[in-house]
Amino acid sequence: MYIVGEDKDSFGYGGTGKFSNSCRFSNYGQRFSVGDVIMALLDLQSRPPNISFAKNGRWFGVATKLHG
């Protein structure tokens, strides 16, 4: 079974307010639940590219920078 955020090339933001990558979890953003709108943002124009998330239109800043 594949779970988002467990692989080195997979990134997740969970309802507990944690960002995950390679089975590592860090505090990020806020908790969310049913009815919240979550956005995942991939900025390919910045150097290095980065990933961030927002909840109900509130951006939480860069979650991680992508290194090739």
Residue pairs with C-beta under 8 A, 6 or more apart in sequence:
2 10
3 12
4 10
4 11
4 12
4 20
5 11
5 12
5 14
5 19
5 20
5 21
5 23
5 25
6 20
6 22
6 23
7 22
8 21
8 22
10 21
11 19
11 20
11 21
11 51
11 63
11 64
12 19
12 20
12 21
13 19
13 20
13 28
13 29
13 38
13 40
13 53
13 63
14 20
14 25
15 31
15 32
15 33
16 31
17 27
17 28
17 29
17 30
17 31
17 32
18 25
18 26
18 27
18 28
19 25
19 26
19 27
19 28
19 29
19 53
19 63
19 64
20 26
21 64
28 53
28 60
28 63
29 53
29 55
29 60
29 63
30 55
30 58
30 60
32 38
32 55
36 55
36 56
37 55
37 56
37 57
38 53
38 54
38 55
39 53
39 54
39 55
39 57
40 51
40 52
40 53
41 51
41 52
41 53
41 54
41 59
42 49
42 50
42 51
43 49
43 50
43 51
43 52
48 65
48 66
48 67
48 68
49 65
49 66
50 62
50 63
50 64
50 65
50 66
51 62
51 63
51 64
51 66
52 59
52 60
52 61
52 62
52 63
53 59
53 60
53 63
54 60
